[in-house]
Amino acid sequence: MTTPTDLLAPREAPAAARPRRPRRRTPGFFARHLLRLAGSLAVLVVASFAMIHLIPGDPLRRMLGPTAPKELVTQRRGELGLDDPLFTQFTHYVRDVLSGDLGTSFFSSQPVTDIIGQGLPSTLALAVLATLVALAVAVPLGLWAAVRTHNGRRRGTETAFTTLTGAAVAIPEYLYGLALLLVLSLGLGLFPPAGLTGPASFVLPVTALAIAPAAMIARLARVETLRELDTDYMRLARAKRLPAWRLYTVHLLPNTLTATLTMGGLLLSGLITGSVLVENVFAWPGLGLRTVEAITQKDYPVAQGMILVYGALVLVVNFLVDVLLGILDPKSALSASASREA
């Protein structure tokens, strides 16, 4: 007769079929990821230079006005080095980036590093808070939905969960922002409509950014939880008649978090760049407003600096996620690396 303990007894697999253990994280593992990060950053530098130069229009005409004398425009163009060949401009740009000098704004004459330094903390605070809120809501929601619908039970709950979360993922963040602004701020007056005036100012933009990621993570958490509910260790835990809170929080939850937290890290990088439109909706004093202004005005140094910062943040977050996944779950990391290289 098979007992619950027998379910967990290890079975000796044939030598040929026995899977190889994942290798320990060696210096080569980190070196490969660092090389990939360096290569991605190099591509980002080239892209940030090329993208802004492909936008039609003359930045000096925008800066000096359409009626500015031609001689003044020519003189200013020479002072800024815009008459140089593109390759020369690119080499100067790379040299300045490597030295930490991102240039000076054409319009405000303010150093780009100062502009980024003023807006970056607000943008990061918004993205990090939205990620934490999304995880705090999504993980319990996904676990609850999985437990309720396990083994095909409660089809109505499953249909409602998948329908609502699917719809929530499909709606852009800025539409959530506009709806929250119209209803909760302008309509009911519960929260400030714009700017950063205190803790209450975070509620609407953080909520707008967190809704879609929370729905996506909840769907993933449900799938991971359903998979874990059918494992042998969960059968043994249920056979011991453990309290529900201990069964789900101590035994189940830790084993469902690897993929969920990985997705959370990737969503953080997406929220950093995705916050641009939400920041514009709420006039948030982050990088979003300055990025849009710089691109429309063709303010080369500011636009290139913003693209570099956004891109570098995304690449660094993805790098940290890969490394942490390799440390916490080597088998998953090896599988992910193999799938990317195939």
N, C-alpha and C positions, 0 to 999 in steps of 0.2 A: 504493500500500500504506500502511495506517495504522500509524504507529509509536506507541510509548507516549507520546512527547512530544506528538504530535498530539492526544492525548486531552485534554491540558491547554491547548491553544491556544484563546484566547478567540474566540468567534464574535460577529460584529456582529449584534445583534438589530435588527429594524425599530424605528423611532422610536416607533411607537404601542405596540409590545409591550415596549419596554425598560422594566424596572421602575425606579421612582424610588429614588434612594438615600435611605436613612434620614437624616433631618435630624440635625444636630449637637445635642448636648445644650445647650439654651439655658436662660437663667435662668427662662423660663416653665415649662420641664419640671420643675425643682426646686420652683418656686412652686406648681404644681398639686399635686405630691405633698405639699408641706408643708400646703397647705390641706386636702387629704384627711385628713392625719394630725391636724390640729387639729380637724376636724369629727368624726373618729372618737373623739378624746379627749373631746370635749364629750358625745357620746352615751354614752361609758363612764362619765362622772361622773354623768349622769342614771340610767343603769342600776344603778350601784353603790349609789345611794341608794334606788332603788325596790325592788331585789331583796331587800335585807335587811329592808325594812319589810313585804314581802309574806309573810315567814315567820311563821306563827302562833306565839303565845306572848308572854309578858310578860317582858322581860329583868330587870326589877326584882324580880319574884317569884323568878326564878332566882338573882339576886344576893343578895337579903335572906332568902330562904327562904319557904316557904308559910305559916309561922306568924308572920311579921313583922306588927306592928300596921299597920292601914290608914293611920293618921296618918303613920307613918314612911315608908311607901311613897309617899303623896301628897307629903310634903315632899321626898323624894329625887327624885321625878319632876319637880317644879318646878325643883329645883336643876340638873337635867340638861337642862332645856328640852324634855322629852318631852310636856309639856302644851300646847306651842305648836302651832298649825296646821301641817300637813305642809308647806305652801308656805313658811312662816316657817322651819321646820327646814331645808328645802332651801336657801333663800337663805343661811342661816348656814353650812351645809355647803359650799356653793360658795365663799363668802368665805374660809372657813378653808383649803380646798384650794388656792385661788389664792395664799394667803399662806404655804403650806408647812406649815400646822398640820393634822395629821390627827386631832387629838383625843387623848383619854386613855382607856385601857381602863376599862370599868365595874367590872371584877372585880379587876384588879391595880393600878389607878391608875398604871400605867406609860404614858408617852407612846408612841403608836402608832409614831412614827418610830423610837424606840429598839427596839421589838419587831421591826420590819421590818429595821432595820439589823443586828440580831443574827442573823437567820435568812437574809437574802437572799444573803450570800456562799456559804453552804453549798448553797443551792438552785441558784444559778448555776453553781457548780463541778460539781455533779452533772449538770446539763443540758449544759454545754459539753463535759465529758468524754465523756458518752454520745454526743453528736453526733460528736465526733472519732473515737471508737471505731467508731461505725456507718459513717462514711465510710471509715476505714482498712480495714475488713473488706469493705464492700459494693462499692467501686469495683473492686478487683482481682478479686473474685468475679464481678461482672457482666461484666467484660472477658473473664475466662477462659471463662465460660459462653457468651458470644457467639462467641468464636473457635472453641470446640469444636463448637458447633452451627450454624455458618455454612453456608448453602446446604443446609439440611435434613439435615445429617449428625448422627449419634449421637442418634437420637430418644429413646433411653433416658435419656441425660444431660439432654436438654431436659425430658422429662417429670418426672424426679426434681427438677430445679432448680425448675420452676414449681410443683410440688406442695409441696415443702418450704418454699419462700419464701412461697407463698400461705397455708399453714397457720401459718407464723410471724407473718405480719401479722395474722391473725385472732385470735390469743390476746392478751388484755389484759396490760399490763405488770405489774399487781399479781399475776397468777397466776404469771408468771415469777418474781417476787420470792418468793412463797410456796414455790414448788418449789425455788428455789436455797437459800432459808433452811433448808428441811427437810432437803435432801440434803447440801449442802456445809458448812453451819454446824452445825446441830443433830445431823445424822447423822454426818458425817466430821470435824467440828471443824476445818475448814481455814481458816475466816474468822470474824471476829467477827459475832455474830448481830444486834447493834444498836448504835446510837450511832456517833459519830465519834471513834475512839481512835487513828487512825493511817492510813497509806496503804492498809493491807489492808482497812480499813473501806469503801473506795470500790468494791472489786471486785464485790460482789454487787449493790448498787443500780445501779451503772453498767451492769453486764451486763444486769440486768432491764430497764432503760430502753432499751438499745441494740439488743436482738434484733429487735424488730418494725421499727424504722426501718432497720436494716441490711438486712433482707429486702426492704423496699419500695424502698430505693435500689438494691439489687443488681438488682432487676427492671427499674428504669428505666435503669440503666447498661447492661444487656444490650441493651435495645431501641435505645438511642442508639448503642451500638457496632455492632450489626448494620446500622444505617442507614449509618454511616460506612464500614463495610467494603466497601460497594458503590459508593463514590464514585470519581471518576476519579483523584484524587490518591493514593488507596490502591492502585489498579491500577498506577499508575506506580511507586510505592514497591516494590510486589511485583515488578514487572518488573526493577527494579534489583538484585534479589536481596539486599536488605539483611538483616542479622542479625535474628532474630525479636525480640530485646529492643529493638533500635532501631526496628524497624517499629511495634511496639505501644506503646512508651513515649514515643518522640519524635514520631512522626507521628500515631498514632491517639489516644492518651490525651488530649492537650490539647484535641482537637476534640470529645470526648465529655463534658467536664467542666462546660460551661456549665449545661446542664439539671440535671446531677447536683448541682452545688454550690448551685444555686438551690433544689432540693428539700431539700438539707441545711440551708440557712438557714431554710426554712419549718418543717422538722422541729424545729429548735432552739426556735422559739417554741412549738411543740406540746409539746416535752419540758418546758419551763419550767412549763407548767400541768399537764401529765400526770404530773409527779413527785409530786403531792400524795399519791396513794394509795401509791406506792412508798415515800415518806418515812414514811408511817404504818406500813407493814409492817416497816421496819427501824429505827423510832424515830429517824429522821434529824433532827438539830437544824436543820432548815430552816424554811421557811414553812408546810410542809404540815400539821404537827401543830397549829400555832397557828391556821391557817385553819379546820380542821375544828372545833376547840374554839370558836372565835369564832362560827361560824355556828350550831352547836348551842346555844350559850349565849345567842345573840342579843346578843352584845357588839358593838353597832352600830359604834363607832369602829374597832375592830380588824378586823371583817369588811369594812367598807367600804374601809379602807386596804389590806387584802390584795387585794380585788377590783380596786382601782385599780392596784396595783403589777403584779399578774399581767397585767391587760389592757394596761397601758401598755407593759410589756416585749414582749408579743406584737405590738402595733402598731408599736413602734419597730423591732423586728427585721424585720417585713414591709416597713416603709418602707425600711430599709437594703438589703434584698434587691432591691426594685424599683429603687432608685437604682443599685446596683452592676450589676444586669442591664442597665439603660439605658446605663451607661458601657461595659461589656464587650461587650454584644451589642445594639446599638440596634435592629436589625430585630426581634429577639425581644421587646424591650420594647414597641415600637410595636404589634406583633401582640397582645401580652397586654393592652395598654391598650385597643385597639380591641375585643377580645372582651369585656372587662369593661363597656365603655360601650355595647355593642350591646344 
